[in-house]
Amino acid sequence: MSRHAPFWMYDVARARRPSFPRLRGDQAARVVVVGGGLTGAACALTFAAAGIDVVLLEADAVGSGMTAGDAGLLREGFAGSFHQAVSNHGLRTSRAAWDVMRRGALDFGAALRRYGIKCGLDRADHIVFTAGSLEGARLRRDYQTRHEAGIEGSWLTPAAVMRETAIDSSGGIRTAGATLDPYRACLGLVAAAARRGARVHERSGVRRIRAAMRAITVVTDGGSIRAEAVIVATGAPIQDLRALRRHLRAEHAYGVVTAVLPAAMRRQVGRRSAALEDASEPGRIIRWLPDHRVLVHGAWQPEVGSQSRDRAVTQRTGQLMYELSLAYPAISGLPPAHSWDGTDYETPDGLPLLGPHRNFPGHLFTYGSSRHGAALAWVAARLALRHFQGDATKADDALGFQRIL
């Protein structure tokens, strides 16, 4: 029987999960981070390491939201088509965005090692492939646009994809990357932030953000914090930020982890050294776990109402297992061991919206889909620090609201 719980959080014993107090009373800080997922944790550590007094507020438990059900990829670029980004925003903006993401991914991996955070960080290339001839032509065009722009990556012929993945395809794009346990990474970042003076409060959902001329006041049920700036690292805007909802589309994503593959199955599924994504189903990830299980993440759809979520998880679990068996017929019949869902938020053009918004002084935002992988958390944190310190770069503008306003 499949357990309906986010896999990464379930994999950590409850007794080993950290616990932080609720916010009580009125406090002051220079910066408040709202949201205790991977992005909020990265922001808290980045600001604390810079010597800035910071408070992290999480409505539930640290890392218990989308982070606990993420695919755990560290991409050196964004999900989706670079060619389409160039069509939408031009070559200069698109190339700047991809360069920021690549540097962020490399820096994040280095930071995890530097802080001694044990989260299963391991190199794993990312292969985007497709089977159809039309989709293959589009993927080849995307690679050509990347190549001409100097974006890292290599083209794989159908034979090369077959050698790597044991999947019949029309070709693919290989990019460098890594895999990790996003929940353990989040816990490690929060612990490192706390050691550097960050104050962390769980079960402290934010009810209001009041902006005045010289300060921001963040209000919870138990208290408030007066600060110079607030970093909004939640998926959805809270009530006071409802005007931004037009920039975000709520979606549900689903994940499955299979039972252990028997040795006979393992011999028929390729090298199992790269994370795989089907370009015809963007966001559907096949990832091989160290203990010979398979994680499949995807089956995105518009947000499902609370009364229908359990039924949707069951239906989407079956869909993901069926799609896995189409890619790997040898796996047919392997049962799922874990399945879960999570609420994510997509922007109008698919790229993140990071930094300030002209209508919300004192606010810094970190909106972006988890499709882009864990490196986005570090990119958002470093960009927020640059804006707070007045050191924002031209490249940062490529990921800001001005791109769509």
C-alpha positions as CSV (number, residue, x, y, z in Angstrom):
1,M,0.0,0.0,0.0
2,S,1.3,3.4,-0.9
3,R,1.8,6.0,1.9
4,H,0.3,9.3,1.0
5,A,3.0,11.5,2.5
6,P,5.8,13.7,1.1
7,F,8.6,11.3,0.7
8,W,11.6,13.4,1.9
9,M,9.9,14.4,5.1
10,Y,8.7,10.9,5.8
11,D,12.2,9.7,5.3
12,V,13.4,11.7,8.4
13,A,12.3,10.3,11.8
14,R,10.0,12.6,13.7
15,A,12.3,12.6,16.6
16,R,15.1,14.0,14.4
17,R,13.1,16.9,13.0
18,P,13.9,20.2,14.6
19,S,11.3,22.2,16.6
20,F,11.2,26.0,16.9
21,P,9.0,28.1,19.2
22,R,6.0,30.2,18.1
23,L,6.5,33.9,17.8
24,R,5.3,35.5,21.1
25,G,5.1,39.2,21.7
26,D,6.5,42.1,19.8
27,Q,10.1,42.0,18.5
28,A,12.3,44.0,16.1
29,A,14.8,42.9,13.4
30,R,16.3,44.3,10.3
31,V,14.8,41.6,8.0
32,V,11.8,39.2,8.3
33,V,11.6,36.2,6.1
34,V,8.1,34.8,5.6
35,G,8.1,31.1,4.7
36,G,10.3,28.3,6.0
37,G,10.8,26.2,2.9
38,L,14.1,25.8,1.1
39,T,14.0,29.4,-0.3
40,G,13.1,30.9,3.1
41,A,15.9,28.9,4.8
42,A,18.4,30.0,2.1
43,C,17.4,33.6,2.7
44,A,17.7,33.3,6.5
45,L,21.2,31.8,6.2
46,T,22.4,34.3,3.6
47,F,21.3,37.3,5.6
48,A,22.5,35.9,8.9
49,A,25.9,35.0,7.4
50,A,26.2,38.7,6.2
51,G,25.7,39.8,9.8
52,I,22.1,41.0,9.3
53,D,19.6,40.5,12.1
54,V,17.0,38.3,10.6
55,V,13.8,36.4,11.7
56,L,12.3,33.5,9.9
57,L,8.6,32.8,10.2
58,E,7.0,29.5,9.1
59,A,3.2,28.9,9.3
60,D,3.6,25.1,9.9
61,A,6.9,23.2,10.3
62,V,10.1,24.1,8.6
63,G,10.4,22.4,5.2
64,S,7.0,20.7,5.4
65,G,5.4,22.3,2.3
66,M,6.5,22.0,-1.3
67,T,10.1,21.4,-0.2
68,A,9.2,18.0,1.3
69,G,7.7,16.8,-1.9
70,D,10.1,18.3,-4.4
71,A,12.0,16.3,-7.0
72,G,15.3,17.3,-5.5
73,L,17.2,18.5,-8.6
74,L,20.0,21.1,-8.8
75,R,19.7,22.4,-12.3
76,E,22.3,24.6,-13.9
77,G,19.6,26.5,-15.8
78,F,15.8,26.9,-15.9
79,A,13.2,24.3,-16.7
80,G,11.5,24.9,-20.1
81,S,12.6,26.2,-23.4
82,F,15.5,28.6,-23.8
83,H,14.3,29.3,-27.3
84,Q,10.9,30.3,-26.1
85,A,12.4,32.6,-23.5
86,V,14.5,34.3,-26.2
87,S,11.3,34.8,-28.3
88,N,9.5,36.3,-25.2
89,H,12.2,38.5,-23.8
90,G,15.1,38.7,-26.2
91,L,18.6,37.1,-26.2
92,R,20.3,39.4,-23.7
93,T,17.6,39.0,-20.9
94,S,17.3,35.3,-21.4
95,R,21.1,34.6,-21.4
96,A,21.5,36.8,-18.3
97,A,18.8,34.8,-16.5
98,W,20.4,31.4,-17.4
99,D,23.8,32.7,-16.4
100,V,22.5,33.8,-13.0
101,M,20.9,30.4,-12.5
102,R,24.0,28.5,-13.5
103,R,26.2,30.5,-11.1
104,G,23.6,30.0,-8.4
105,A,23.5,26.2,-8.8
106,L,27.3,26.0,-8.6
107,D,27.4,28.4,-5.6
108,F,24.6,26.5,-3.8
109,G,26.4,23.2,-4.1
110,A,29.6,24.8,-2.8
111,A,27.6,26.3,0.1
112,L,26.1,23.0,1.1
113,R,29.5,21.5,1.3
114,R,31.0,24.5,3.1
115,Y,28.4,24.4,5.8
116,G,28.7,20.6,6.1
117,I,25.0,20.0,5.3
118,K,24.4,16.3,4.7
119,C,21.6,16.1,2.2
120,G,22.8,13.4,-0.3
121,L,24.2,16.0,-2.7
122,D,25.5,14.1,-5.7
123,R,26.4,15.0,-9.2
124,A,23.9,13.9,-11.7
125,D,23.5,15.2,-15.3
126,H,20.1,16.2,-16.5
127,I,18.8,14.8,-19.8
128,V,15.8,16.3,-21.5
129,F,14.6,13.9,-24.2
130,T,11.6,13.4,-26.5
131,A,10.2,10.6,-28.6
132,G,8.1,12.3,-31.3
133,S,9.6,13.7,-34.5
134,L,7.9,17.1,-34.1
135,E,8.9,17.4,-30.5
136,G,12.4,16.3,-31.5
137,A,12.7,19.1,-34.0
138,R,11.7,21.6,-31.4
139,L,14.1,20.2,-28.9
140,R,16.9,20.3,-31.5
141,R,16.0,24.0,-32.2
142,D,16.2,24.8,-28.5
143,Y,19.6,23.2,-28.3
144,Q,20.8,25.2,-31.3
145,T,19.6,28.5,-29.7
146,R,21.4,27.5,-26.5
147,H,24.5,26.7,-28.3
148,E,24.6,29.9,-30.3
149,A,24.0,31.9,-27.0
150,G,26.9,30.1,-25.3
151,I,24.6,28.3,-22.8
152,E,26.1,25.1,-21.4
153,G,24.8,21.8,-22.7
154,S,25.4,19.1,-25.3
155,W,23.2,17.4,-27.9
156,L,22.6,13.6,-27.6
157,T,21.7,11.6,-30.6
158,P,18.9,9.0,-30.3
159,A,21.6,6.3,-30.0
160,A,23.3,8.2,-27.2
161,V,20.0,8.7,-25.3
162,M,19.4,4.9,-25.7
163,R,22.8,4.1,-24.2
164,E,22.3,6.4,-21.3
165,T,18.6,5.8,-20.5
166,A,17.4,2.7,-22.4
167,I,14.7,4.9,-23.8
168,D,13.8,5.1,-27.5
169,S,13.9,8.8,-28.4
170,S,14.4,11.5,-31.1
171,G,17.4,12.9,-29.2
172,G,18.0,14.9,-26.1
173,I,19.9,17.8,-24.4
174,R,22.3,16.9,-21.6
175,T,23.2,19.6,-19.0
176,A,25.2,19.4,-15.8
177,G,23.5,19.2,-12.5
178,A,23.1,17.4,-9.2
179,T,20.5,15.7,-7.0
180,L,19.9,16.1,-3.3
181,D,17.4,15.6,-0.5
182,P,15.6,19.0,-0.4
183,Y,14.1,18.5,3.0
184,R,17.4,17.7,4.7
185,A,19.0,20.6,2.8
186,C,16.3,22.9,4.2
187,L,16.8,21.6,7.8
188,G,20.6,22.1,7.4
189,L,20.2,25.6,6.1
190,V,17.9,26.6,9.0
191,A,20.3,25.1,11.5
192,A,23.2,26.9,10.0
193,A,21.2,30.2,10.1
194,A,20.3,29.7,13.7
195,R,23.9,29.1,14.6
196,R,24.6,32.5,13.1
197,G,22.0,34.3,15.1
198,A,18.8,34.0,13.0
199,R,15.7,33.6,15.1
200,V,13.3,30.9,13.8
201,H,9.7,30.6,14.7
202,E,7.4,27.7,13.5
203,R,3.6,27.6,13.7
204,S,3.7,31.4,13.2
205,G,1.6,32.1,10.2
206,V,1.7,35.7,9.0
207,R,-1.7,37.5,9.0
208,R,-0.8,41.0,8.0
209,I,2.2,42.9,6.5
210,R,1.8,46.6,7.3
211,A,4.1,49.0,5.4
212,A,4.8,52.4,6.8
213,M,7.2,55.2,5.7
214,R,10.2,53.9,7.6
215,A,9.4,50.3,8.6
216,I,7.5,47.1,7.9
217,T,5.4,45.4,10.6
218,V,4.8,41.7,10.2
219,V,1.9,40.4,12.3
220,T,1.1,36.9,13.4
221,D,-1.5,35.5,15.8
222,G,1.1,35.5,18.6
223,G,3.0,38.7,18.0
224,S,4.6,41.1,15.6
225,I,8.0,42.0,14.2
226,R,9.1,45.5,13.2
227,A,11.7,45.5,10.5
228,E,13.4,47.4,7.6
229,A,12.3,44.8,5.0
230,V,10.3,41.6,4.5
231,I,11.2,38.8,2.2
232,V,8.1,36.9,1.0
233,A,9.3,33.3,0.4
234,T,5.9,31.7,0.4
235,G,4.3,30.1,-2.6
236,A,1.1,32.2,-2.6
237,P,0.7,35.8,-1.7
238,I,-0.9,36.4,1.8
239,Q,-4.0,38.6,2.1
240,D,-2.2,41.9,2.1
241,L,-0.5,41.0,-1.2
242,R,-3.5,39.7,-3.0
243,A,-2.9,42.2,-5.9
244,L,0.0,40.0,-6.9
245,R,-2.2,36.9,-7.4
246,R,-2.7,37.9,-11.0
247,H,0.9,37.1,-11.6
248,L,0.7,33.5,-10.2
249,R,-1.2,30.4,-11.2
250,A,-1.8,27.8,-8.6
251,E,-1.0,24.2,-9.6
252,H,-0.8,20.8,-8.0
253,A,2.2,18.6,-8.6
254,Y,2.4,14.9,-7.7
255,G,5.2,12.5,-6.8
256,V,5.7,8.8,-6.5
257,V,8.5,6.6,-5.1
258,T,8.4,3.0,-6.2
259,A,9.3,-0.1,-4.3
260,V,12.9,-1.3,-4.7
261,L,13.7,-2.5,-8.2
262,P,14.7,-6.2,-8.3
263,A,18.1,-6.8,-9.8
264,A,16.5,-8.2,-13.1
265,M,14.7,-4.9,-13.6
266,R,17.7,-2.8,-12.8
267,R,19.6,-4.4,-15.7
268,Q,16.9,-3.2,-18.2
269,V,16.7,0.5,-17.3
270,G,20.0,2.0,-18.5
271,R,22.8,3.5,-16.5
272,R,20.6,5.2,-13.9
273,S,23.2,8.0,-13.6
274,A,21.2,11.0,-14.9
275,A,17.9,12.6,-14.0
276,L,15.4,12.4,-16.9
277,E,12.7,14.8,-18.2
278,D,10.4,14.2,-21.1
279,A,10.1,17.4,-23.2
280,S,6.6,16.4,-24.3
281,E,5.6,16.4,-20.6
282,P,7.5,19.3,-19.1
283,G,8.2,18.9,-15.4
284,R,7.8,15.2,-15.4
285,I,11.0,14.0,-13.8
286,I,12.4,10.4,-13.4
287,R,15.1,10.3,-10.8
288,W,17.0,7.2,-9.6
289,L,17.4,6.9,-5.8
290,P,20.5,5.4,-4.3
291,D,18.6,2.4,-2.8
292,H,17.4,1.2,-6.2
293,R,14.0,2.9,-6.1
294,V,12.6,5.4,-8.7
295,L,11.1,8.8,-7.9
296,V,8.7,10.2,-10.5
297,H,7.5,13.7,-10.2
298,G,5.1,15.6,-12.3
299,A,1.4,15.2,-13.5
300,W,0.9,18.9,-13.1
301,Q,-2.7,20.2,-13.2
302,P,-4.7,23.2,-12.0
303,E,-5.1,23.4,-8.2
304,V,-7.5,20.8,-6.8
305,G,-10.1,21.6,-4.1
306,S,-9.5,20.2,-0.6
307,Q,-12.3,17.8,-0.9
308,S,-10.9,16.2,-4.0
309,R,-7.2,16.1,-3.1
310,D,-7.1,12.5,-1.8
311,R,-8.9,11.2,-4.9
312,A,-6.6,13.2,-7.1
313,V,-3.5,11.8,-5.5
314,T,-4.7,8.3,-6.1
315,Q,-5.6,9.0,-9.7
316,R,-2.3,10.8,-10.4
317,T,-0.3,8.1,-8.7
318,G,-1.7,5.6,-11.2
319,Q,-1.0,8.0,-14.0
320,L,2.7,8.5,-13.1
321,M,3.2,4.7,-12.6
322,Y,1.6,4.1,-16.0
323,E,3.8,6.7,-17.7
324,L,6.9,5.2,-16.0
325,S,5.9,1.8,-17.4
326,L,5.6,3.2,-20.9
327,A,9.1,4.5,-20.7
328,Y,10.4,1.3,-19.0
329,P,8.1,-1.7,-19.8
330,A,10.4,-3.8,-17.6
331,I,9.1,-1.8,-14.5
332,S,5.5,-2.7,-15.3
333,G,3.9,-4.2,-12.2
334,L,6.2,-2.5,-9.7
335,P,4.1,-1.1,-6.9
336,P,4.3,2.5,-5.6
337,A,5.6,2.8,-2.0
338,H,5.0,6.6,-1.5
339,S,2.8,9.1,-3.2
340,W,2.0,12.7,-2.4
341,D,0.9,16.1,-3.8
342,G,2.0,19.7,-3.4
343,T,0.7,23.1,-4.3
344,D,3.0,25.1,-6.5
345,Y,2.7,28.5,-8.3
346,E,3.6,29.3,-11.8
347,T,4.4,32.8,-13.2
348,P,3.0,34.2,-16.5
349,D,6.1,33.4,-18.6
350,G,7.4,30.4,-16.6
351,L,10.5,32.3,-15.3
352,P,10.8,33.4,-11.6
353,L,9.8,36.8,-10.3
354,L,12.5,37.8,-7.8
355,G,13.2,41.0,-6.0
356,P,11.2,44.2,-5.4
357,H,7.9,45.3,-6.8
358,R,7.2,49.0,-7.4
359,N,3.9,48.9,-5.6
360,F,5.2,47.3,-2.4
361,P,8.0,49.3,-0.8
362,G,10.2,47.4,1.6
363,H,9.1,44.0,0.2
364,L,11.4,41.5,-1.6
365,F,9.7,38.6,-3.4
366,T,10.9,35.1,-4.3
367,Y,8.1,33.7,-6.6
368,G,8.9,30.9,-8.9
369,S,7.9,27.3,-9.6
370,S,9.7,24.4,-8.1
371,R,10.1,23.0,-11.6
372,H,13.3,25.0,-11.8
373,G,14.9,23.0,-9.0
374,A,16.6,23.6,-5.7
375,A,19.2,26.1,-7.0
376,L,16.4,28.7,-7.4
377,A,16.3,29.0,-3.6
378,W,20.0,30.1,-3.5
379,V,19.6,32.4,-6.5
380,A,16.6,34.1,-4.8
381,A,18.5,34.5,-1.5
382,R,21.6,36.0,-3.0
383,L,19.5,38.3,-5.2
384,A,17.5,39.5,-2.2
385,L,20.7,40.2,-0.3
386,R,22.0,42.3,-3.2
387,H,18.8,44.3,-3.4
388,F,18.8,44.9,0.4
389,Q,22.4,46.1,0.4
390,G,21.9,48.2,-2.7
391,D,24.2,46.1,-4.8
392,A,21.7,44.7,-7.4
393,T,23.1,44.0,-10.8
394,K,21.8,44.4,-14.3
395,A,21.6,40.6,-14.6
396,D,19.2,40.6,-11.6
397,D,16.7,42.6,-13.6
398,A,16.2,39.6,-15.9
399,L,14.5,37.8,-13.0
400,G,12.5,40.8,-11.7
401,F,8.9,42.0,-12.1
402,Q,9.9,44.6,-14.6
403,R,10.2,41.8,-17.1
404,I,6.4,41.4,-17.2
405,L,5.1,44.8,-16.0
